[in-house]
Amino acid sequence: MDEEYDAIVLGTGLKECILSGMLSVSGKKVLHIDRNQYYGGDCASITPLEELFARYKSPPPGEQYGRGRDWNVDLIPKFLMANGLLVKLLIHTGVTRYLEFKSVEGSYVYKGGKISKVPVDQKEALASDLMGMFEKRRFRNFLVFVQDVKEDDPRTWKDLDPTNTTTQQLYTKFGLDKNTQDFTGHALALYRDDDYLNEPAMTTIKRIKLYSDSLARYGKSPYLYPMYGLGELPQGFARLSAIYGGTYMLDKPVDEIVLENGRVVGIRSGNEVAKCKQVYCDPSYVPDRVKKVGQVIRCICLMDHPIPNTKDALSTQIIIPQKQVNRRSDIYVSQVSYTHQVAAKGWFIAMVSTTVETSNPEEEIKPGLDLLGPITNKFVTVSDYFEPTDLGGESGIFISESYDATTHFETTCLDVLNIFKRGTGEEFDFSKVKHELGDEEQ
């Protein structure tokens, strides 16, 4: 460990592992340390099932759950957009060679106490039970406009400039009612709150295009999920870093981040010091350089059946837009199953999550839990959400944000790319790794 590195990465959460891989691919000499004995940090996959029960101080699972080693339970499950940033990172860095993915079968939105499939094209818009006949036509016209828009070709903008028009003005132009705006913004564009309504319409258009382009890849939904759970992702990026010369150390305590004149110069573990120019880490390693900005509640549910009213889908996502349940934040529901090698035969794992708004977080996720049907067992966690107060410009310490309540990875990747740019001063060059991968991510 007593060497000098360009960067030292602390923690093996997904964001830190992606950054370690990106830095290594960019030619940096990287040391990656975790105080834990396992990969994944807060977003680890827990196996066997007995460890999950012990983690939440529950009695050991009975025989009904099958073999404990058949379970891989994500603490923070998220789906990948098939055409999204994380899949692009996986492909361009070659990490797909270590992973196998399965498409998620359903994508639903909650309205008026029931769930409906998210409509994303003209045919689905006309068949959807989310809207009346005249609203369907207006929404269809809106989708046609969105699909025709090309950001770099003003001729496709018709008589509306989406760079100087707010999303609310775009909705108003097409006459979309509040309910249609609700599921469009939250289930298609995947916004977490309604602040986006006052932002440029082009951003919303690009997010809807991402959803529909991702859906077009595999047909059932825009989402992918890795076989054996998300714990495979950090390890995939760890292997990538190792291939490019990165060094990994698990079960290694970090006793001090060594500073000189306010700037990082190394890491001390016991009597060993590793020198470096930069440190990348999660908030737990630098509690004095982050601020708590909220909390997230997550409830892991073990079930022996699919979520009702999803056509017996073996995996699905449901978004409950904030206004449907008189909240400021959306509620997210996801479910995976034994077909993803994360549960014993016949079993399902659901997660309900949201941003905490009251002193009774469990009551806040009740609308999501009510959609699941009978729950055999559940495990609830309320986690603090941290953001860095130090952006790293002076100190050389670059800190990730905590994981939000969303059930997709887009916000995670935006944070990673932002940290990489702050640390290196440049955008990540996706072309640096040359290889032939084709469509290995399927």
Phi, psi and omega in degrees: 000336183284066178228180177247136183233157172290320183213144171242130181252128182251123181097143180247032168297167186301317182299317182292323179291322176298314180299319179301316178295315181297317180295320180295315179298329181278007174095008180276147172273116191240135168249130183240121186238143171222134178290340180276167178270358186227158176282154168114334181055227181295337182253035179288159169260128186264125175210143359283180184299328180303326181291324177297313180298319179294323181300324181261015176055041176259155174302151182305148180293146179279180183294339182302336183276359182075202182285130181301326183285354176277357183256138170225098188258117179288133175285328178226079183289139175215150177262156177260132171291129187300334179243020188272184186296318184293319177297321177296319176298317180298316182290311186289338177261355177083007182292340180300338181293343181260357191230156174230135184243157175228138181286147178278138193279335185214149176226119189232159176229147184263132176211127174059035175091358177221168182251149178222153178297141179286118180279134184232354177223178185299317182297313180292326179299318182287338181263350188292143175268011179279343188222156171283174188301312184290323178295325178300319180294319178296318180293322177300314179298322177299313180296321178299316178299312182301315183292332182279339185293130170241126188302325185264011181228091182304340179295337181274357184275357184057228182257029181222124179268102185291349178277339180241016179239138177282162177299322178299319178294324177296312177303316183296321180300323180269002175070026182286135180281174186299320180296318179293319175301321183299305184284335177294312182289325189260328182259337177259307180277348174060039171281150183269340178210186186265010178300333184296339184300333181262006179265166182303139182297332183300323179297316178296318179301315181295324180289323177292321177298319178301316180299310184289323177295322178293319178298322184295338184291318185229353166093318186280318178202171179277001192254148173238158178215136184284138173300141181074010172092173185288344178301340178289333184293307178303321181292326177296315178290330176295318177298319179301312180300318181298321179300324181267017172099003179292149179248133182244141175220113173266164177055040183241109181295146175249105185274334183197138165267114188277127181241148169228122182055038177081002181241140183294137176232355180173181179231135177250132173230107186064234179265001181265142176231126173256125181274150180199166177263334184216153173233135174242133186202167173271167187301333185294339182274345183222064184301338180275357182242016178228162176231143176281126181243000179166192177222156176235134174255136176229137178234112176276127182238127175263128186221156178252026182202157174292165175293130179304150176068022175246021181058039179057034179298136180277352173203144183196161169235140175231132174249130175254100181301144187309314186292337181293338182230026175054052180233174174262343184233147177290159171250136183244136177234131174227152176216133171234178189207186179302336180291346177260009181061036178243000180208160177293160183310128177087000184252155183229149176238119177249153175227133174241129184216154174196167173281131184289132180237346184227182177275003180232073186302322183296328177292332182292330181267003182304319178303326177286316179298325182295340179279346192277340189079196183300130178252125181285318178205149178218153183226123187249135175230134170247118185246144174286145178251121184246145170235148181290140170266344178249114182274358171096351184301318181267320188274335186078014178251121185245118194245135177278160171278160173294168180277131182277185187278353185295156179255026175221165191264003187298317180293325177300313183291323177299321178295316180299312181295326177294316179296316180301317180293319178297321184282326185253344182079008181216159174290150177292131181270103183294344185270002187290335179257116181261123178194167178252110182243336183059224182253049182297342185288347179282000000 
